[in-house]
């Protein structure tokens, strides 16, 4: 996959993610509407590919205003990842050479890999994750919109312990998916279903779309690395 195609795929996926997020604010207070209605328009322009470099710049400015309004990334990791992808897109559009564009998207791909690995490391050093207690607390007491039918899972500690270790090992071993194209695709499919499950179980729908928007960068990076290896 060429870098131009990678950038375009990233634009489309990020635009869809921003549209989904912004619609949630249509019935918010007026000061929020003044921030998110322009974001909807800009996201639609990015989706159709209209003047993408200037649209990305406008979205960065809009994103900074949103940060000021909520005194930081109010939705945590998904907002930070969204702003990271957006800034990388914006920088790539304004870079004078292809090499610098590659550096920027290589950095984005690296951040994606680290997002999984660091998440796994933070969990595995926590004894409550290793014994499954963390997931038990999520299903028992979480403020996330977990249905009452799912809260019964808290009474199955062995299952939750197994689930905890599956999640931790996958996140820690995610960098190894870069070894081959097949392992990378399998890894990204598993990661997608992981985010999708979190969206259905806990309502964390923003993570699914935002992380998906970063996937083209890692697919491109792996192909770029193998292309360089074949030339050497």
N, C-alpha and C positions, 0 to 999 in steps of 0.2 A: 504494500500500500504506500503510495507516494505521500510526501509530507503535505502537499496541497489538499489531497483527499482526506488525510487525517484531520487537518484543520477544519475542513468543511463538515466532516462528521461530528467533530467536537462542537462546532457552532450550532448545528441542528439539535444535538442532544441537550446542550446547555440551554438553548432557547426554549425547548419543551419543558425542561426542569424549571426555568424561571417563570414560564407561563403558569405552570401548575402551582407554584408557590404564590404568585402574585394574585391569582384568582381568590385565594383565601382572604385577601384584604379588601375585596370590593365593598364589603359591608362594614368595614372598620371605621373608626373615627376619621374625620375629614383630613386631618394632617397626615394620616397614613395613606389615604386615597391619593393625595397629591404626590406621594412618592411612588406608589405602586401602579397607578394608572399609566404614567409615562413608561414604567418598566414593562408593562404589557405591550405597549406600542413598540418600544425598542426591541423587545424579545421577538415580536412578530416580524419586524424588519430583519433581524438577524436570521430568523428561520428561513425567510425567502431569499436571503443573500443580498440584501440591498445595502450598498456602501458599508460593508461589514467592519472595516477598520474604524470608521468614525462612530458607528453604532456601538462597537465594543468600548471605545473611549467614553461615550456617553453613558454606557451601562456601568463602567467603573466609577464615574462621578456619582451616578445614581446610587451605586452600592455604598460609597463612602457616606452619602447623606443618610442612607438607611442605618448605617453603623452609628452615626451621630444621633439619630432619632431614638434608637434603642440602647444607646450607650454600650455598644459592642455587638457581637454576633449573637442575637437573642435566641437563635435556634441551634447554637453550639456548632458541632463539627460539620454539619451539612452546609451551614452558611460560610464557614471558613474555607471548606473545599470549593464551594461555588465561586467565592471571590478569588481563590487561587487559580482556578481554571480560567476565569474571566481575565485576570491580569496576564496570565500566560498567553492567551489568545491575543489580547491587546498588544502586548510587547512583540509577539511574533509578526503581527501585521505591520508594525512600524520599524522592524529591524531592516537594515540596509542589505544584508547578505543572507544567503541560504544557510550558511554555517551557523550564524547566530540564531536563526529560527530553529535549527536542529538542537542547539544547546538548550533553548527554552523548553521545547517539547520533551527533550530528554530529562530535563529537571522535573517537569510535570509527571512524567512516568515514574521517576524515582520517588517522588513524593507519594504517589499512589501505592507503590510497593511498601514504602515505610509506614503508610497509614495502617496497613494490615499487620505488618511485623510488630510495630510498636504497640498496637492494640493487643496483640497476643502476648507480648512480653509483660505489659502492665497486668494482664490477667493472671499469667502463670506465676508471678511472684507474689500474688495475693492468695493466702491460704483459703479464703472463702470461695475463691473461684476453683481452686484445686479440689476442694471437697464438695463442691456443688451448692454450697450454702448461698452464694450470691444469686444464682438463678432461682433458688427457693424463695428468697426474699422478693425477687422481681415478681414472681407469680402470686406471692402472698400479699404483699403490701404496696406494690408499685402503683403510682398515680397514673401510669400509662393506661390507655383504655383496653385493658385485658378483660375479656368476657368472663362471666362467672363460671362458665363451663370449662374454661382453661385454667382457672385458679386451682382446680383440683390437682393439677400437675404438681403443685407444691408438696403434695403428700406422697410423691414418688421420688425420694431423694436419690436412689441409685440411677434412675433414668436421667435426672437432672445433672448428676455428677458425670455420667457418660456424655451427655450433651455438652457440658462445660469443656471436657477434654477434647471433644471433636472440634469445637470452635477454636480453642486455644492452639491445638496442633495445626489446624488448617491455616490460621493467621500466621503462626511462626514459620511454617514451611512454605508460605506463599511465594517468597523470592525464588524458590526452586522451580516454580512453574515456568520461569524464563528459559529453562534448559532446552525445551523444544517447542515448536509451534503447537503440537498436539497438547502437551501438558499445560501450556498457557491458555488455550481455548477451554480446556476442561476446568482449569482453575477459575477462569472468569465466569464460566457458567455456574459453577458451585457458588462463587461469591455473589453472583446475581440472585440466585435462589435464596441465599442467606439474607441479603438485604430485603428481598421480597417477603420472606417469612417474617422479618422484623416489622415490615410495613403492615402485614395482616395481623400479627399478634399484638404489637404494641403501638401501632399507628405511626411508626417512624417512616412515613412515606417519602420524606424529602431525601433521605439517605440513598434510597434506591435510585432515583433519577439522577442525582448529582454524581454519585460514584460511577454510574453508567456513562456519564459524559466524559469521564477521564479514561475510559477503557481504550478508545482509539489511540491514545498516546503510547500506551504500553505495547499494544499490538505493533505499532509503527516502530518503536524502539527496538523490540526484539528482532524484527525483520532487518532493521538498519544494522544492528550488531552482527547478524549472520551474513549480511551482504559484505560488510567490511572484512569479516573473517575469510570469506571465499575469495576476496581480492588479494589478501596478503599471502 
